[in-house]
Amino acid sequence: MTFGVVIFALAILVVVMIHESGHFLTAKLFNFKATKYFIGFGPTLWSFQRGETEYGVKALPLGGFVKIVGMNPYEEIPPEDLPRAYPNKPAWQRAIVLVAGSATHWVVAFLLLTFAFLAIGYPTGNATTTVLDITASMGGEDTPAAGADLIPGDEIVGIEGVADAAADTWPEIRAYIKERPGEPVTFLIERDGTVRTETIRLGTGLFDVDGGIVDYAPPGEEVGTPGEGETIGGFLGVAPEPEYKRESLGGAIARGGNETWQLTYLSFKGIGTVFGTVFDGDFWAQVSGSAERDPRGAIGLVGAGKIAGQTVERGQYLDLIGMIAAFTVFIGLLNLLPLPPLDGGHLIILLYEKVTGRQVDVRKTIPVAAAVISFFVILFLAVLYLDIAHPIQTPF
C-alpha cells in the first residue's frame, strides 16, 4: 500500500467522522438525545461511554452513524426521553440535524482547496521544463525517453548547440522536438545541481489538431499518413510539470469558493451520468466485459485510492487534494438524494409532513429503504470489480 493510498483512505475516514459530527453536534445543540456515535458498521472493535453517549469504531469502515432516540420507527421510547426524541422536535430543528452532516462536506472541500491554493498554488496553464512523467511505450513500442537516462524531476535546461534564449522554455523545447522527427538531439539535463548532456534519437509522432498523439513510430520507422488536421513531428515521450502560482489569502478564499461550486456542479452532473449508464445498460456492459470501461464513469474507493497513490508518486499533491475534495462533495451530494434511508429521504418526509400536515408512518418506507440499500450495495460491488479488473488510469 503506497503513501498516497494511505492518505486518501485517512482523508475519507476523517470526512466520515466530520459528517457524523455535523449530525451529532447539531443534535446536541437542540437537545436531541444521541446515544451512539460510531465510525463504521458491523461488530464493535472499540468503544467507550461518556455521559449518555457511547463513542466507538466498528469493523467495517464503510461509513458511520449517530443514533438519535426516536429515529428508529420500531424503537420503544422511554417516557422520560419523549421530549428529546427525534419525532417530537420541531421540524426545522430536525431538518438542520439532517442537513448538517452533508453540509460539512462543502466546508471540508472549501477549506482543503483554499489551503491548497495558499500552500501549493494553482496551475497557470504553462509548463515548466522539469520532467513530471515518462511515457514508457506507445503502441507496444518503447519511446525514446524510456531508453534514455531520464527520471521524473530532471530539468531540461537547454539543447546543445542552441542559444539558451531559444530553448529554455517548454514551448521552445517542444517546438524544437517536433521539427526533428527521427533525428538525434543532445539535451542539457540538470539533476541534483549537476548539468550533463544526453543525446536521444527522437521517434516520430502523428498528432491531431489539438496536439494529442494518435500514432507513434520508433526512430528509423515511419508513421501512417496524416489525416485532415493531423501533423507529423518528433516525439520524445516526456510530460512536463505544470507551473503553479500561489494565491494570497483573499485570492485563495475566492478561488476555493469558486472551485467548490464547480465541483458541486460537476458532481451533480456526475450523479446523473452514473445513474444514466446504470439504467441504460452501459454500465453493466462494462461489468460484463462486452464494452470497454468508460474512464469518465463511476469509480470506487479502490480505484480512487490507486489513482491517489499514483498522484503522490508523481508529486501531484494539488491533484490529490482536488481529488479528495471532489470525492467529498460527490458523497455529500449523493447523501442528499431524496431516497430513504439517505438524509435526503428523511428531508423529503419532513417536507411532505410540513406541506400536508399529515404525519408519515416511517415504517412504510422500510421496503423502499431496503431496495435503495440493496441497489447501492450491488453498485458498490460492481464498481469494486471494475476497479480491480479494469482500473482507470491516472487522468492527470
N, C-alpha and C positions, 0 to 999 in steps of 0.2 A: 504494500500500500504506500503510495507516494505522499509526500508532504502536502501537495495540493488537494488530494482526496481527503486527507485528514482535516484540512482547513475547511473544505466545503461541507463535510459531514458535521463538524463542530458548529459551523455557521448556521446550518439548518436546524440543529438541535437548539441553539440559542434563540433562533426565530420562533421555534415552537414554544420555548419557555416564556418568551416575551408575549406571544399571543395569549397563552393561558393566563399570564399575569394581568393582561388587559381585562379579561373577564373577571379574574379574582379580585383585583384592586377596586374595580367599579362596583362589584358586588359588595365588598366590604364598605365602600363609601356610602352605599344606600342601605346598609344594614341587612342585606340578604344573609341567610345562614349558609356558609360554604363549609362543607365538612371534609372535602378532599381536594388536594392539588397534586396531580401526578403527571409525570412525563412518561409517555409510552403506554402500552396496553398489555394485558395478559397478567401472568404471575408477578407478584411484587418482589423486587430484588432487595429493596431497602426503603425504609420509611421511618418517620418519627412524628410524634404528636406534639403540637404546640397549641395550647388553648383548645378551641373546638375543632381545629383543622388538622388533618393528617397530611403530611407532605412526603413525597417519595418518588421512586423511579421503578418502572415496570420493565419486564423482559423484552418487549417488542418496541423498539424505538420508531414507531410509525405515527407518532402524533402525541397527543396529551389530552388531559381533560380536567375540568374543575367541576366537582359535584356540588350543586346548589340544591338545597332542600326544596322539593316540590316540582322539580323539572321532570322527574320520572313519574309518568302518569299512574304507575302501579304502586307507587310508594305510599306507605301509610305515614301521615304526618302527625307527630305528637301534638296535642293541643297547645302546649306552650310554645311550639315553633310556628304555629299558623301565621302570626303577624309578620314573621320574617321569611315565609315561604314564597317561592317564585310566583305562583298564581295569584297571590294576594297583594303583590306590589303594584304600584301604578304602572300603566303600560309604557309611559315614557322612560321610567327607570329600567324596566325590562329591556326596552329597545336599546338603551345605552349600553347595558351589560352585554347584550348580544353583539352589538357593532364594535365594541371596544377591542375585542380580540383581533378582528381583521384590520381595524384602524391602525393597530401598531405596525402592521406590515408596511404601510406607506411611510410611517415615521422612521422605521428602520432603514428602508430603502433611501429615503431622503438624506438621512444622516450619513449612511455609507457613501453615497455619491458625493455629497458635499465634502466629506473628508478626503475622498479620492481626488477631487479636483484641487483641493488645497495641497495635499501631500505629494501627489503624483503628477497632476495636470491633466490636460485633455489633448487629444491628438489634433494637431493643427492642419492635418491633411498633407503635410510634407513628409518626406522620408529622409532619414539620416544615412550616412554611409557605413553604419555599423551592421554587421550581418545578424539578422534575427533568426533565420532558419535556412536550412539547406535541403533542397529537393533531391532526394537520393536517386530517383528514377522517374522516367516518363515513358509510358507505354512499354514497360519492361526493359528499357534501355537505361544504363547508367548516365547520369548527367555529368557535364564537365566538373561541376563543383564537388560532386561526390568523390571523384578521383583525385582531387587536389587537397592540399594541406590547409583546409579552411574549417573553422569551427564557429558556432554562434558566439558573438562577442568580438570577433575580429573586425577591424575597421579598414575599409578600403580608402586609403588616403590619397591615391593617385594612380596614374598609369605611366609606366616608364616611357620616356621619350615624348611625353605630352606635357605642355606647360601646366603648372598647378592650377592656374585660373580656369583652365579648360576641362579639368577632370577632378574637381574636388567637391562636387555635389553629386547626389544620386541621379538627378535627371541627366547631368552631363555624362556620368559613367554609363548609365543605361543607354543613352543615345550612341555612345561610342561602341558599346557591345552590339547593339542592333545593326550597326553599319558594317559589322565584320563577321558574318556567319562563316564558320569553318576555319577561321584564322586564329593563329596563336597570339595571345595578348599577355603582356607582362604587367601584373598588378603590383602596386606597392601596398603591403599589408602591415598594419600595426597591431601587435599583440603584446600586452603587458609592457608597454612603453618602448618596445623594440620594433623598428621598421625593417622589413625584409621584402624581397621580391618573390613572386610566384607566377610562373609562366603557365598559362592554361590555354589549351586549344578549345575554342568555342564550338558548341553544337549549332544546329540550325532549327529555328522555330517557325511555325506558321501561326500568325497572330490574327485574332479577329479585330473588328473595328474598335473595340474598347480596350485593346491591348492584351486580352486574355489569350493564352496559348491553346491552340486546338490540335496541333500536331508537332512532333519533335523527331529530329534525326540526329544521331550522334555524329561527331566530327568525321568528315570524309564521306558522309552519305547525304542524300537529298530528301527533302520533304515533298509532300504532294503538291499539286498545282493549286495556287491560291484561288479562292472563290471571290465573289463580289465583296469588296471592302476588306479583304484579308491581305496581309503583307508577310513577306519573308524577312527574317532578321536573325542576328546572332542570339544565342541563348547560353547563359551561364548556369543558372539553377540556384540562385540565392534570393532570399527575401530580406529587404532592409527593415531595420527597426523604424517605427514611426517617430516623428518628432513630437514632443509633448511640451505644453506650456502651462505653468501653474497659474491658478487664479488667485485673486485677492479674496478676502473673506466674503465681501459682498458679492463678488463675481461667482464664487463657489456656491453660495447660497442660491443665487439666481439660476445658475446652470444646474445645480442639484434639483431644484424645483421643476425646472423645465424637463430634465431627463426623467424624473419620476413620473411626470404627466405623460411623457412619450411611452414609458414602459407600461403605464396603465392602458393607454390606447392600444399598444401592440398586444398586451395580454388579453384584452377584450376581443381583439381580432383572432388571437391565437386560440382562445377557448372555442370560438365559433368554427375555426378551421379544424380543430381536433374533433369536435363533435360531428362536423360535416363529413370528415373522412371515415369516422366510425359508422355513421348511419348510411352512407352511400356505398360502403363496402371496400373503399380503397385501403383503409387501414388493415382490414382482415386479409386483403390480398397481399399486403406486405408481410403480415404474420405468417401466412401460408407459404410464402416464397414465390408466389405467382407474379409478384410485382416487386421492383426494387424499392428499398426503403427511401422515403422522402426525407431529405436532410432538413427540411423545414417543418416536419411533422412532430408528433408527440415524442418527448424524451423523458426518461425517468431519472430517479436518483442515481442509479448505477451509471447510466450514460453521462449524466451531467457531472458526476464525480470524476469520471475518466477524463472528460474534457477539462475539468478544473485542474486535474493533475498535469495535463499537457500544457495548460497556460502557465502554470507555475514553473514548470521545467524550462519554458521559453522566456521566463521573466516578464510575462504579460500580466502584471498584477492589476492593472486597471481593468483588463478584460475579466479577470477573476472576480473583482468587486462588482463590476457591472452584471456579471452572470448571477452572482448571489442576490443582487438587488432585483434582477428580473424574475428570478425564481420566487423571491419573497412576495413581490407584487402579484405574480400569477396565482400563487396559493391563496393569498388574501382575497383576490377577486373571485377565485373558484369557490371559496368558502361562503361567499355572499350569494351564490346562485339560489333561487327560490325553491329549493328542494329539501325536504326533510331527509336526514336529520341535520343538515348543514345549518349554520347560523341564519343564512338567508331564508331557509324554510321556516324557522321559528319567527322570523320577522314578518313573513307573509301571513302567518297565522295571527300575529298581533294586529297587523293592518286590517285583516278581514274582520276581526273582533271589534276593532275600533269603528270601522265603516258600518258594519251591520248591527252592532250592539248585541250580537249573539256570541256566546262562548263556544269555542270549538272543543270537542272531545278529542284530545290529542291521541288517545288510544286508537282511534280510527285511522290515524296516519301511519301507524306502525307498519302495515304491509307496504306502503309506499317507501318508507324509510328503509325497510329491508331490501326492497328492489333496488333502491339507489345505492345502498352499500354493496350489494352483490355486483351491480354494474361496475362500480369503481374498483372493486377487488379484481374482477376479470380484466378490466382495462389495465390495472397496475401490473398484473401478471403478464399480460400480453406485451406491454411496453418493456418490462424486465427482460422477457425473452428476446425482444428486438435489440435491446441494449447489449445483451451478451452475444447473441448470434450474428447480428448485423449492426455493429456500432457505428454511430455517426462520427465522422472525423472532425477535428477541431476546425471551426469555421473562421478562425481568426488568422 
